Structures are given as C-alpha cells and as structure tokens.
C-alpha cells in the first residue's frame, strides 16, 4: 500500500477500497469478539454478531461525522455493539444463557452509559488494542533498522544515544526513525485512537 495523506478512517469515508476495509476488520474483529464473550455470547453466534456490527459500520460510516471529537468513533462503535447485543438477546427471548433478561439489560446499560465503568474499560482496551494492531500493520512499511530504532526508543524507552551505538547508526538516524514511524502511526490512527501516547513511552 502506498503512503497516503489520509488516515484509515478518512480513507474509508472518502474513498473506501477493499484493502482499507480489510485493515479495519483486522483491527476490530478481535476486539469485538473479546467483548462479546463478556456478554455471554456463544462462539457459534459471535461471528455473526461481529459481522453485523462491521456491516453497520460499513453502511453508516460514510455519513458518520467525527467533528474532531476525541473518541467519537470509539463511542459510536461501542453504541453499535450495544444495540446489536440488545437485539440479539431480545430475539432469543431471555434464554438461560442470558442469566435473566433484567440482568443482561443492566450489563448492557453499563456499557451504554458513557460515564459508566464498563464504558471506561472499553475506551482503555479499545485504544490499547487498536494501537497494538496498528503497530503490526505499519511495520512492513519500514526497513528493519528503522523499525528496530523506533521500537528501542519509542516503545522500550532506551536512550537514543545508546540505540545509535547498538545499531551502529547516527544519533540523527535514530531520531528520524522514531519520527517517521510515529508520524505514520498517528496518521493511520487519527480518529480511531484518542491519544498518541499509546504508541510511545520514550521521549
């Protein structure tokens, strides 16, 4: 994939292509599966629900208005998940796996409430998960030495001068490597991850 001046979210809204959609699926399917397990969804139903959530995203994303609000997409995805889960349990008439309709509705309400503990957990796990997946997705676009320099300085917090000696490159090359990778990650993550701090521990 060629470098682009648009974030993944912007590409999907303005000029969606199969590669961009596949990247979104790779980012979010594992996260959605993990949250469905929290809500007592059996593995046989989880794949269908994940597909429903992602289909909703693909259908409604062109009209989604981020407006620069921190966490807007993350919140929208959470509410989409809540709605699909609510429909799922209602359609099953409070099966035993739901442990009682009122109990499940309470758990869904906790996730729906933006100030609730479950929502805060979703926010934290979402950003950490997406950051990790984006790291894996962008790595092939950099040389091994550039990626190693970035990881040692930005992710592991190693001193830049020590990394320069370790990799037998100039100090300036270390700073350039860190800057190039972080810029790419921040571009890709724009609108998806609220804080760029998930990509960097070093300064």
C-alpha positions in Angstrom: 0.0 0.0 0.0 1.3 3.4 -0.9 1.8 6.1 1.7 -1.3 8.4 1.9 -2.1 11.7 3.4 -5.4 10.4 4.7 -6.0 8.4 7.9 -7.5 5.0 7.7 -10.9 6.4 8.9 -10.8 9.2 6.4 -9.9 6.8 3.5 -12.9 4.6 4.5 -15.2 7.6 4.5 -14.0 9.3 1.4 -12.6 6.6 -1.0 -13.2 3.2 0.5 -11.3 0.3 -1.0 -11.1 -3.4 -0.2 -7.6 -3.1 1.4 -8.8 -0.4 3.8 -11.8 -2.3 4.8 -9.7 -5.4 5.4 -7.5 -3.4 7.6 -10.4 -2.2 9.6 -11.7 -5.8 10.0 -8.3 -6.9 11.2 -8.2 -4.0 13.7 -11.7 -4.5 15.2 -12.8 -8.1 14.8 -10.7 -9.4 17.7 -11.7 -6.6 20.0 -15.4 -7.2 19.2 -15.1 -10.9 19.8 -13.5 -10.3 23.2 -16.3 -8.1 24.3 -19.0 -10.4 23.0 -17.5 -13.1 25.4 -18.1 -10.7 28.3 -21.8 -10.6 27.4 -22.3 -14.4 27.3 -22.4 -14.8 23.6 -21.6 -18.3 22.5 -18.8 -18.8 19.9 -21.4 -20.1 17.4 -23.1 -16.7 17.5 -20.1 -14.4 17.9 -19.0 -14.5 14.3 -22.5 -13.5 13.1 -22.7 -10.6 15.6 -19.2 -9.3 14.6 -20.3 -9.4 11.0 -23.5 -7.4 11.9 -21.5 -4.8 13.7 -19.0 -4.4 10.9 -21.7 -4.3 8.3 -23.4 -1.5 10.2 -20.1 0.3 10.3 -19.5 -0.1 6.5 -23.1 1.1 5.8 -23.2 4.1 8.1 -19.5 5.2 8.1 -19.8 7.5 5.1 -22.3 9.6 7.0 -20.5 9.4 10.3 -19.5 12.9 11.5 -16.4 12.8 13.7 -16.2 16.6 14.1 -12.9 16.3 15.8 -14.4 15.0 19.0 -12.0 12.9 21.0 -13.1 9.2 21.0 -16.1 9.9 18.7 -15.6 6.8 16.5 -14.8 4.7 19.6 -18.0 5.7 21.2 -20.1 5.2 18.1 -18.7 1.7 17.7 -19.5 0.9 21.4 -23.1 2.0 20.9 -23.4 0.0 17.7 -22.2 -3.0 19.7 -24.7 -2.4 22.5 -27.6 -2.1 20.0 -26.7 -5.4 18.3 -26.3 -7.2 21.6 -29.6 -5.9 22.9 -31.3 -7.0 19.7 -29.6 -10.4 20.0 -30.8 -11.1 23.5 -34.3 -9.8 22.9 -34.6 -12.1 19.8 -33.7 -15.1 21.9 -36.4 -14.4 24.5 -34.2 -14.3 27.5 -32.6 -17.7 27.1 -30.9 -19.2 30.1 -27.5 -18.2 28.7 -28.6 -14.6 29.3 -28.9 -15.3 33.0 -32.2 -13.4 33.0 -33.3 -10.5 30.8 -33.1 -7.9 33.5 -29.5 -8.8 34.4 -28.4 -8.7 30.8 -30.1 -5.4 30.3 -28.4 -3.9 33.3 -25.0 -5.0 31.9 -25.8 -3.5 28.5 -26.9 -0.3 30.2 -23.5 -0.1 32.0 -21.7 -0.4 28.7 -24.1 2.1 27.0 -23.5 4.8 29.7 -20.6 6.9 28.6 -19.7 7.7 32.2 -20.0 4.0 33.4 -17.2 1.8 34.4 -17.7 -0.6 31.5 -17.5 2.3 29.0 -14.3 3.5 30.6 -12.9 -0.1 30.3 -14.0 -0.2 26.7 -12.2 3.1 26.0 -9.0 1.9 27.6 -9.0 -1.5 25.9 -10.0 -0.1 22.6 -7.1 2.3 22.4 -4.6 -0.2 23.6 -5.9 -2.9 21.2 -6.0 -0.6 18.2 -2.5 0.8 18.9 -1.1 -2.7 19.1 -2.8 -3.8 15.9 -1.7 -0.7 14.0 1.9 -1.3 15.1 1.7 -4.7 13.4 0.1 -3.3 10.3 2.6 -0.5 9.6 5.8 -2.4 10.5 6.2 -3.9 7.0 6.3 -0.4 5.5 9.7 0.3 7.2 13.1 -1.2 7.0 14.2 -3.5 9.8 16.8 -1.0 11.1 14.3 1.9 11.1 11.7 -0.3 12.9 14.3 -1.5 15.4 15.4 2.0 16.2 11.8 3.1 16.7 11.0 0.2 19.0 14.0 0.6 21.1 13.5 4.3 21.7 9.7 4.8 21.5 8.4 1.6 22.9 11.2 0.4 25.1 12.3 3.8 26.3 16.0 3.2 25.6 18.2 6.3 25.3 18.7 7.5 21.7 22.5 7.6 22.0 22.6 4.1 23.3 20.4 2.9 20.5 22.6 4.6 17.9 25.7 2.8 19.3 23.8 -0.5 19.5 22.6 -0.3 15.9 25.7 1.3 14.5 23.8 4.3 13.1 24.0 8.0 13.7 22.1 9.7 16.5 20.2 11.7 13.9 19.1 8.5 12.1 17.6 7.3 15.4 15.6 10.4 15.8 14.5 10.3 12.1 13.4 6.7 12.5 11.3 7.4 15.6 9.8 10.5 13.9 8.9 8.7 10.7 7.2 5.7 12.3 5.3 7.8 14.9 4.1 10.2 12.1 2.8 7.2 10.1 1.1 5.7 13.2 -0.5 8.9 14.2 -1.8 9.5 10.7 -3.3 6.0 10.5 -4.8 6.3 14.0 -6.3 9.7 13.5 -10.0 9.5 14.6 -9.5 5.9 15.9 -7.2 6.3 18.9 -7.6 9.2 21.2 -4.1 9.6 22.5 -0.8 9.1 20.6 0.8 8.1 23.9 -0.2 4.5 23.3 2.5 4.4 20.6 5.3 5.9 22.6 6.8 5.6 26.0 10.0 7.3 25.3 10.6 11.0 24.8 
